[in-house]
Amino acid sequence: MIPYEWFGQAQERISPHTVRTPLTHDAQRGMFLKWENQQITGSFKARGAVNKVLSLQEWERSAGLVAASAGNHGQGVALAGQLTGSKVEVFVPGHAVPSKVEAIRSLGGELHFVNGGYGETEVAALEYAREKGKTFISPYNDGQIIAGQGTIALEVVQQLADGFDTSPRDIAAWIFPTGGGGLISGCAAALAAGGSRSSAFGVQPAASAFTHSLFHRGTQQGVSDNPTLADGLSGAIDADSITIPMLREFVADMVTVSEEEIERAIAVAWWLYGEKIEGSAATALAAVLEGTLAARPCVVILTGGNIQREVFDEIIARHPVQARQ
């Protein structure tokens, strides 16, 4: 498990290079909303990536950094590479969101495209890193990555106290989009160590629910990897990931949402709150809006806003009225 002091160390390490994102309160719906779409690189992934790379020895960085990513983690590692002067190579699925791919490139990351989904991409990146003697930066299966993501929980706890006079003990549920489990594992572990008794819930797209299957069935066998708006949460994860026992210890339940529900949540975030979020972030909001997760008050983590412009415009056009209600 992750030593509790790692979270505070991560917060201190990354604070000069990341931003304190807004926390807002929708009292009518009983939700506190953490807008990580306003994080540097447009995603929470920068927290874990920067923390991990800054924690490395110089020889590990100088060997060159390799990552596998649907887009957001790759941007975070590329940013960390800029900060440390490290060469970064990012393996991405061939169908990765073009705007995310261009963002990695603009941050100096060298791209390798892989036929297949995230699972195949991670395997290719790991094999390449081993063959070339480079340092692989996992998006979830790493203690320092998890500690970096867990800084969100520390930040929200402070914001609840400072802006809303609310204790984490007053929160019934924390709701997280979940892929490999680094975010929910880190935040739930940090909250539990801090004395919170709130329940942590993970949300996955039904179209690619590998971690959901691991949580409920103990296996990823037989899970379909279908296209999903929540591309950052899709694909199989490392069967030996340290997040798996952490999910079992700290997470109350894992649920899924449909593509239609994800679309509606993207529209709600825009029409109701004026915020652009991507499909992965929208899973958590969808689970609340659709009543799949009913505990209140809750904290909803909106993990990113890197959605292709054309896709966003189409979704908003399809949901112009219902989302405003």
C-alpha positions as a LaTeX table, in Angstrom:
\begin{tabular}{lrrr}
\hline
Residue & $x$ (\AA) & $y$ (\AA) & $z$ (\AA) \\
\hline
Met1 & 0.00 & 0.00 & 0.00 \\
Ile2 & 1.00 & 3.65 & $-0.26$ \\
Pro3 & 2.55 & 5.28 & 2.84 \\
Tyr4 & 0.36 & 8.20 & 3.89 \\
Glu5 & 3.30 & 10.58 & 3.95 \\
Trp6 & 3.76 & 10.06 & 0.21 \\
Phe7 & 0.60 & 12.05 & $-0.47$ \\
Gly8 & 1.85 & 15.14 & 1.34 \\
Gln9 & 5.26 & 14.76 & $-0.29$ \\
Ala10 & 3.59 & 14.52 & $-3.69$ \\
Gln11 & 1.53 & 17.63 & $-3.01$ \\
Glu12 & 4.65 & 19.59 & $-2.13$ \\
Arg13 & 6.56 & 18.19 & $-5.13$ \\
Ile14 & 3.96 & 19.02 & $-7.78$ \\
Ser15 & 2.48 & 22.27 & $-6.44$ \\
Pro16 & 4.87 & 24.55 & $-8.38$ \\
His17 & 3.92 & 22.83 & $-11.63$ \\
Thr18 & 0.17 & 22.19 & $-11.32$ \\
Val19 & $-2.86$ & 24.30 & $-10.44$ \\
Arg20 & $-5.38$ & 24.15 & $-7.61$ \\
Thr21 & $-8.54$ & 23.43 & $-9.58$ \\
Pro22 & $-11.97$ & 24.82 & $-8.60$ \\
Leu23 & $-14.44$ & 23.05 & $-6.33$ \\
Thr24 & $-18.06$ & 24.17 & $-6.74$ \\
His25 & $-21.27$ & 23.21 & $-4.94$ \\
Asp26 & $-24.57$ & 22.31 & $-6.56$ \\
Ala27 & $-26.73$ & 22.37 & $-3.44$ \\
Gln28 & $-29.89$ & 21.44 & $-5.37$ \\
Arg29 & $-28.36$ & 18.15 & $-6.49$ \\
Gly30 & $-26.22$ & 17.57 & $-3.39$ \\
Met31 & $-22.96$ & 17.57 & $-5.33$ \\
Phe32 & $-19.53$ & 19.10 & $-4.87$ \\
Leu33 & $-17.84$ & 19.21 & $-8.27$ \\
Lys34 & $-14.04$ & 19.11 & $-8.65$ \\
Trp35 & $-13.12$ & 20.55 & $-12.03$ \\
Glu36 & $-9.86$ & 18.84 & $-13.02$ \\
Asn37 & $-10.67$ & 19.76 & $-16.63$ \\
Gln38 & $-9.06$ & 23.06 & $-15.60$ \\
Gln39 & $-5.82$ & 21.35 & $-14.60$ \\
Ile40 & $-2.67$ & 22.05 & $-16.60$ \\
Thr41 & $-2.79$ & 19.81 & $-19.73$ \\
Gly42 & $-6.57$ & 19.70 & $-19.22$ \\
Ser43 & $-6.49$ & 16.58 & $-17.06$ \\
Phe44 & $-5.71$ & 15.28 & $-13.57$ \\
Lys45 & $-3.11$ & 12.97 & $-15.12$ \\
Ala46 & $-0.50$ & 15.72 & $-14.89$ \\
Arg47 & $-0.46$ & 15.28 & $-11.10$ \\
Gly48 & 0.70 & 11.67 & $-11.10$ \\
Ala49 & 3.03 & 12.01 & $-14.06$ \\
Val50 & 4.85 & 15.07 & $-12.71$ \\
Asn51 & 5.14 & 13.52 & $-9.26$ \\
Lys52 & 6.54 & 10.28 & $-10.65$ \\
Val53 & 9.10 & 11.88 & $-12.96$ \\
Leu54 & 10.30 & 14.37 & $-10.32$ \\
Ser55 & 10.75 & 11.47 & $-7.87$ \\
Leu56 & 13.07 & 9.56 & $-10.25$ \\
Gln57 & 16.82 & 9.46 & $-10.04$ \\
Glu58 & 18.62 & 11.48 & $-12.70$ \\
Trp59 & 19.95 & 8.31 & $-14.35$ \\
Glu60 & 16.38 & 7.02 & $-14.69$ \\
Arg61 & 15.28 & 10.22 & $-16.41$ \\
Ser62 & 18.35 & 10.41 & $-18.65$ \\
Ala63 & 17.64 & 6.88 & $-19.92$ \\
Gly64 & 14.51 & 8.30 & $-21.56$ \\
Leu65 & 10.88 & 8.03 & $-20.50$ \\
Val66 & 8.29 & 5.78 & $-22.13$ \\
Ala67 & 4.54 & 5.87 & $-21.55$ \\
Ala68 & 1.42 & 4.17 & $-22.86$ \\
Ser69 & $-1.59$ & 6.44 & $-23.04$ \\
Ala70 & $-4.96$ & 7.14 & $-24.60$ \\
Gly71 & $-3.83$ & 10.77 & $-24.49$ \\
Asn72 & $-3.99$ & 12.46 & $-21.11$ \\
His73 & $-1.27$ & 10.51 & $-19.31$ \\
Gly74 & 0.98 & 11.03 & $-22.30$ \\
Gln75 & 0.52 & 14.77 & $-22.02$ \\
Gly76 & 1.39 & 14.63 & $-18.34$ \\
Val77 & 4.58 & 12.66 & $-18.97$ \\
Ala78 & 5.53 & 14.96 & $-21.84$ \\
Leu79 & 5.06 & 17.96 & $-19.54$ \\
Ala80 & 7.22 & 16.31 & $-16.90$ \\
Gly81 & 9.82 & 15.65 & $-19.58$ \\
Gln82 & 9.87 & 19.34 & $-20.41$ \\
Leu83 & 10.35 & 20.21 & $-16.74$ \\
Thr84 & 13.29 & 17.82 & $-16.35$ \\
Gly85 & 14.85 & 17.93 & $-19.80$ \\
Ser86 & 14.01 & 14.25 & $-20.39$ \\
Lys87 & 13.23 & 12.63 & $-23.73$ \\
Val88 & 9.68 & 11.26 & $-23.77$ \\
Glu89 & 8.20 & 8.61 & $-26.07$ \\
Val90 & 4.49 & 7.89 & $-25.87$ \\
Phe91 & 2.73 & 4.83 & $-27.29$ \\
Val92 & $-0.89$ & 5.56 & $-28.23$ \\
Pro93 & $-3.69$ & 3.48 & $-29.79$ \\
Gly94 & $-4.17$ & 4.08 & $-33.49$ \\
His95 & $-7.67$ & 5.42 & $-32.79$ \\
Ala96 & $-6.57$ & 7.88 & $-30.08$ \\
Val97 & $-8.35$ & 11.24 & $-30.03$ \\
Pro98 & $-6.49$ & 13.45 & $-32.54$ \\
Ser99 & $-6.49$ & 16.54 & $-30.34$ \\
Lys100 & $-4.89$ & 14.55 & $-27.50$ \\
Val101 & $-2.25$ & 13.17 & $-29.84$ \\
Glu102 & $-1.41$ & 16.66 & $-31.09$ \\
Ala103 & $-1.18$ & 17.92 & $-27.52$ \\
Ile104 & 1.40 & 15.24 & $-26.69$ \\
Arg105 & 3.39 & 16.22 & $-29.77$ \\
Ser106 & 3.20 & 19.93 & $-28.91$ \\
Leu107 & 4.71 & 19.16 & $-25.50$ \\
Gly108 & 7.66 & 17.44 & $-27.14$ \\
Gly109 & 6.56 & 13.81 & $-26.87$ \\
Glu110 & 7.63 & 11.42 & $-29.63$ \\
Leu111 & 4.68 & 9.29 & $-30.71$ \\
His112 & 4.40 & 5.56 & $-31.50$ \\
Phe113 & 1.04 & 4.38 & $-32.85$ \\
Val114 & $-0.16$ & 0.87 & $-32.03$ \\
Asn115 & $-2.88$ & $-1.13$ & $-33.76$ \\
Gly116 & $-5.46$ & $-2.09$ & $-31.16$ \\
Gly117 & $-6.76$ & $-0.66$ & $-27.92$ \\
Tyr118 & $-5.08$ & 0.51 & $-24.75$ \\
Gly119 & $-4.23$ & $-3.01$ & $-23.59$ \\
Glu120 & $-2.17$ & $-3.72$ & $-26.71$ \\
Thr121 & $-0.60$ & $-0.28$ & $-26.49$ \\
Glu122 & 0.60 & $-0.84$ & $-22.92$ \\
Val123 & 2.11 & $-4.21$ & $-23.82$ \\
Ala124 & 3.98 & $-2.65$ & $-26.74$ \\
Ala125 & 5.28 & 0.23 & $-24.63$ \\
Leu126 & 6.47 & $-2.06$ & $-21.82$ \\
Glu127 & 8.29 & $-4.33$ & $-24.27$ \\
Tyr128 & 9.95 & $-1.37$ & $-25.98$ \\
Ala129 & 11.07 & 0.15 & $-22.66$ \\
Arg130 & 12.60 & $-3.18$ & $-21.56$ \\
Glu131 & 14.38 & $-3.73$ & $-24.87$ \\
Lys132 & 15.80 & $-0.20$ & $-25.02$ \\
Gly133 & 16.63 & 0.16 & $-21.32$ \\
Lys134 & 14.27 & 3.10 & $-20.89$ \\
Thr135 & 12.12 & 4.08 & $-17.90$ \\
Phe136 & 8.46 & 3.14 & $-18.22$ \\
Ile137 & 5.96 & 5.50 & $-16.59$ \\
Ser138 & 2.73 & 3.63 & $-15.91$ \\
Pro139 & $-0.50$ & 5.65 & $-15.77$ \\
Tyr140 & $-1.73$ & 3.68 & $-12.73$ \\
Asn141 & 0.51 & 0.78 & $-11.64$ \\
Asp142 & 3.02 & 2.82 & $-9.63$ \\
Gly143 & 3.08 & 4.12 & $-6.06$ \\
Gln144 & 4.26 & 7.63 & $-6.97$ \\
Ile145 & 1.66 & 7.93 & $-9.73$ \\
Ile146 & $-1.03$ & 6.90 & $-7.25$ \\
Ala147 & 0.29 & 9.36 & $-4.64$ \\
Gly148 & 0.21 & 12.16 & $-7.20$ \\
Gln149 & $-3.39$ & 11.41 & $-8.14$ \\
Gly150 & $-4.27$ & 11.21 & $-4.43$ \\
Thr151 & $-3.37$ & 14.88 & $-4.01$ \\
Ile152 & $-6.82$ & 15.63 & $-5.43$ \\
Ala153 & $-8.38$ & 14.28 & $-2.25$ \\
Leu154 & $-6.09$ & 16.37 & $-0.03$ \\
Glu155 & $-6.94$ & 19.44 & $-2.08$ \\
Val156 & $-10.70$ & 18.84 & $-1.96$ \\
Val157 & $-10.64$ & 18.29 & 1.81 \\
Gln158 & $-8.94$ & 21.65 & 2.25 \\
Gln159 & $-11.35$ & 23.36 & $-0.14$ \\
Leu160 & $-14.37$ & 21.89 & 1.68 \\
Ala161 & $-13.09$ & 23.35 & 4.94 \\
Asp162 & $-12.03$ & 26.71 & 3.54 \\
Gly163 & $-14.90$ & 27.49 & 1.18 \\
Phe164 & $-17.87$ & 25.51 & 2.45 \\
Asp165 & $-17.20$ & 24.88 & 6.16 \\
Thr166 & $-17.67$ & 21.19 & 5.42 \\
Ser167 & $-15.78$ & 18.26 & 6.89 \\
Pro168 & $-14.96$ & 15.18 & 4.80 \\
Arg169 & $-16.91$ & 13.29 & 7.45 \\
Asp170 & $-20.01$ & 15.11 & 6.17 \\
Ile171 & $-19.55$ & 13.67 & 2.67 \\
Ala172 & $-21.46$ & 10.45 & 2.01 \\
Ala173 & $-19.70$ & 9.45 & $-1.20$ \\
Trp174 & $-16.76$ & 10.29 & $-3.44$ \\
Ile175 & $-17.28$ & 9.34 & $-7.08$ \\
Phe176 & $-14.43$ & 8.75 & $-9.51$ \\
Pro177 & $-14.09$ & 7.87 & $-13.18$ \\
Thr178 & $-12.02$ & 4.68 & $-13.14$ \\
Gly179 & $-9.67$ & 3.10 & $-15.66$ \\
Gly180 & $-6.60$ & 1.44 & $-14.19$ \\
Gly181 & $-7.62$ & 2.61 & $-10.73$ \\
Gly182 & $-4.76$ & 4.99 & $-9.89$ \\
Leu183 & $-7.03$ & 7.96 & $-9.16$ \\
Ile184 & $-9.64$ & 6.20 & $-7.02$ \\
Ser185 & $-7.00$ & 4.10 & $-5.20$ \\
Gly186 & $-4.89$ & 7.12 & $-4.32$ \\
Cys187 & $-7.76$ & 9.34 & $-3.26$ \\
Ala188 & $-9.60$ & 6.64 & $-1.30$ \\
Ala189 & $-6.43$ & 5.58 & 0.51 \\
Ala190 & $-5.59$ & 9.20 & 1.40 \\
Leu191 & $-9.13$ & 9.80 & 2.66 \\
Ala192 & $-9.17$ & 6.63 & 4.75 \\
Ala193 & $-5.80$ & 7.49 & 6.31 \\
Gly194 & $-7.16$ & 10.94 & 7.13 \\
Gly195 & $-10.10$ & 9.48 & 9.04 \\
Ser196 & $-12.83$ & 9.85 & 6.45 \\
Arg197 & $-15.61$ & 7.26 & 6.53 \\
Ser198 & $-17.06$ & 8.30 & 3.18 \\
Ser199 & $-17.60$ & 5.61 & 0.57 \\
Ala200 & $-15.59$ & 5.67 & $-2.66$ \\
Phe201 & $-17.31$ & 4.61 & $-5.88$ \\
Gly202 & $-15.73$ & 3.96 & $-9.26$ \\
Val203 & $-17.49$ & 4.43 & $-12.59$ \\
Gln204 & $-16.61$ & 2.82 & $-15.91$ \\
Pro205 & $-18.15$ & 2.90 & $-19.39$ \\
Ala206 & $-20.24$ & $-0.22$ & $-19.95$ \\
Ala207 & $-18.65$ & $-0.47$ & $-23.40$ \\
Ser208 & $-15.22$ & $-1.29$ & $-21.92$ \\
Ala209 & $-15.64$ & $-2.29$ & $-18.29$ \\
Phe210 & $-12.46$ & $-4.22$ & $-17.50$ \\
Thr211 & $-11.84$ & $-2.87$ & $-14.00$ \\
His212 & $-15.54$ & $-3.24$ & $-13.19$ \\
Ser213 & $-15.23$ & $-6.93$ & $-14.10$ \\
Leu214 & $-12.06$ & $-7.32$ & $-12.02$ \\
Phe215 & $-13.79$ & $-5.75$ & $-9.03$ \\
His216 & $-16.94$ & $-7.86$ & $-9.25$ \\
Arg217 & $-15.75$ & $-11.11$ & $-10.88$ \\
Gly218 & $-12.03$ & $-11.14$ & $-10.17$ \\
Thr219 & $-11.19$ & $-11.48$ & $-13.85$ \\
Gln220 & $-10.99$ & $-9.49$ & $-17.08$ \\
Gln221 & $-11.75$ & $-12.56$ & $-19.20$ \\
Gly222 & $-14.68$ & $-12.21$ & $-21.55$ \\
Val223 & $-14.91$ & $-8.41$ & $-21.33$ \\
Ser224 & $-15.54$ & $-6.61$ & $-24.62$ \\
Asp225 & $-13.38$ & $-3.61$ & $-25.52$ \\
Asn226 & $-15.84$ & $-1.57$ & $-27.56$ \\
Pro227 & $-15.45$ & 2.05 & $-28.70$ \\
Thr228 & $-16.45$ & 4.54 & $-26.02$ \\
Leu229 & $-16.54$ & 8.27 & $-25.44$ \\
Ala230 & $-14.65$ & 7.50 & $-22.21$ \\
Asp231 & $-11.51$ & 6.52 & $-24.13$ \\
Gly232 & $-9.25$ & 7.28 & $-21.15$ \\
Leu233 & $-10.95$ & 4.54 & $-19.11$ \\
Ser234 & $-11.04$ & 1.81 & $-21.73$ \\
Gly235 & $-8.98$ & $-1.32$ & $-22.18$ \\
Ala236 & $-7.55$ & $-4.07$ & $-20.02$ \\
Ile237 & $-5.18$ & $-3.30$ & $-17.16$ \\
Asp238 & $-2.09$ & $-5.07$ & $-15.86$ \\
Ala239 & $-3.29$ & $-8.14$ & $-13.98$ \\
Asp240 & $-0.55$ & $-7.56$ & $-11.39$ \\
Ser241 & $-1.36$ & $-3.88$ & $-10.84$ \\
Ile242 & $-0.96$ & $-2.63$ & $-7.29$ \\
Thr243 & $-4.27$ & $-0.82$ & $-7.73$ \\
Ile244 & $-6.20$ & $-4.10$ & $-7.66$ \\
Pro245 & $-5.76$ & $-4.89$ & $-3.93$ \\
Met246 & $-6.24$ & $-1.19$ & $-3.17$ \\
Leu247 & $-9.57$ & $-1.21$ & $-5.01$ \\
Arg248 & $-10.67$ & $-4.19$ & $-2.96$ \\
Glu249 & $-9.69$ & $-2.53$ & 0.30 \\
Phe250 & $-10.86$ & 1.04 & $-0.22$ \\
Val251 & $-13.66$ & 1.04 & $-2.82$ \\
Ala252 & $-17.29$ & 0.41 & $-1.91$ \\
Asp253 & $-18.57$ & $-0.41$ & $-5.38$ \\
Met254 & $-17.87$ & $-0.11$ & $-9.09$ \\
Val255 & $-20.68$ & 0.73 & $-11.51$ \\
Thr256 & $-21.07$ & 1.33 & $-15.24$ \\
Val257 & $-22.83$ & 3.91 & $-17.37$ \\
Ser258 & $-23.97$ & 3.78 & $-20.99$ \\
Glu259 & $-22.73$ & 5.90 & $-23.89$ \\
Glu260 & $-26.05$ & 7.75 & $-23.96$ \\
Glu261 & $-25.69$ & 8.58 & $-20.26$ \\
Ile262 & $-22.14$ & 9.81 & $-20.84$ \\
Glu263 & $-23.37$ & 12.06 & $-23.64$ \\
Arg264 & $-26.10$ & 13.55 & $-21.45$ \\
Ala265 & $-23.60$ & 14.26 & $-18.68$ \\
Ile266 & $-21.28$ & 16.07 & $-21.10$ \\
Ala267 & $-24.24$ & 18.21 & $-22.13$ \\
Val268 & $-25.28$ & 18.90 & $-18.53$ \\
Ala269 & $-21.77$ & 20.01 & $-17.62$ \\
Trp270 & $-21.87$ & 22.51 & $-20.48$ \\
Trp271 & $-25.42$ & 23.84 & $-20.27$ \\
Leu272 & $-25.71$ & 23.86 & $-16.48$ \\
Tyr273 & $-22.18$ & 24.69 & $-15.33$ \\
Gly274 & $-20.51$ & 26.14 & $-18.43$ \\
Glu275 & $-17.75$ & 23.50 & $-18.29$ \\
Lys276 & $-16.41$ & 21.38 & $-21.16$ \\
Ile277 & $-15.60$ & 17.85 & $-20.00$ \\
Glu278 & $-14.51$ & 14.75 & $-21.88$ \\
Gly279 & $-16.27$ & 11.41 & $-21.88$ \\
Ser280 & $-14.09$ & 9.87 & $-19.17$ \\
Ala281 & $-14.88$ & 12.70 & $-16.75$ \\
Ala282 & $-18.57$ & 12.52 & $-17.64$ \\
Thr283 & $-18.90$ & 8.93 & $-16.39$ \\
Ala284 & $-18.82$ & 10.05 & $-12.75$ \\
Leu285 & $-21.32$ & 12.84 & $-13.32$ \\
Ala286 & $-23.57$ & 10.49 & $-15.29$ \\
Ala287 & $-23.71$ & 7.99 & $-12.44$ \\
Val288 & $-25.05$ & 10.72 & $-10.16$ \\
Leu289 & $-27.44$ & 12.37 & $-12.62$ \\
Glu290 & $-28.95$ & 9.04 & $-13.68$ \\
Gly291 & $-29.45$ & 7.91 & $-10.08$ \\
Thr292 & $-27.07$ & 4.97 & $-10.36$ \\
Leu293 & $-25.27$ & 6.33 & $-7.30$ \\
Ala294 & $-27.69$ & 8.01 & $-4.93$ \\
Ala295 & $-25.66$ & 8.83 & $-1.79$ \\
Arg296 & $-25.64$ & 12.55 & $-0.92$ \\
Pro297 & $-23.86$ & 14.81 & $-0.37$ \\
Cys298 & $-21.21$ & 13.56 & $-2.76$ \\
Val299 & $-17.97$ & 14.77 & $-4.30$ \\
Val300 & $-17.73$ & 14.17 & $-8.05$ \\
Ile301 & $-14.29$ & 14.26 & $-9.65$ \\
Leu302 & $-14.43$ & 15.62 & $-13.22$ \\
Thr303 & $-11.11$ & 14.34 & $-14.46$ \\
Gly304 & $-10.51$ & 16.13 & $-17.74$ \\
Gly305 & $-11.72$ & 18.28 & $-20.62$ \\
Asn306 & $-9.75$ & 17.05 & $-23.61$ \\
Ile307 & $-12.60$ & 16.19 & $-25.93$ \\
Gln308 & $-12.39$ & 16.51 & $-29.71$ \\
Arg309 & $-14.14$ & 19.75 & $-30.69$ \\
Glu310 & $-16.29$ & 18.16 & $-33.40$ \\
Val311 & $-17.47$ & 15.40 & $-31.03$ \\
Phe312 & $-18.32$ & 17.94 & $-28.34$ \\
Asp313 & $-20.30$ & 20.12 & $-30.77$ \\
Glu314 & $-22.30$ & 17.12 & $-31.98$ \\
Ile315 & $-23.17$ & 16.06 & $-28.44$ \\
Ile316 & $-24.27$ & 19.55 & $-27.43$ \\
Ala317 & $-26.42$ & 19.77 & $-30.55$ \\
Arg318 & $-28.11$ & 16.45 & $-29.74$ \\
His319 & $-28.92$ & 17.48 & $-26.16$ \\
Pro320 & $-29.90$ & 21.17 & $-26.34$ \\
Val321 & $-32.89$ & 21.27 & $-23.97$ \\
Gln322 & $-33.05$ & 18.23 & $-21.70$ \\
Ala323 & $-29.64$ & 18.97 & $-20.23$ \\
Arg324 & $-30.72$ & 22.41 & $-19.03$ \\
Gln325 & $-33.47$ & 21.05 & $-16.82$ \\
\hline
\end{tabular}
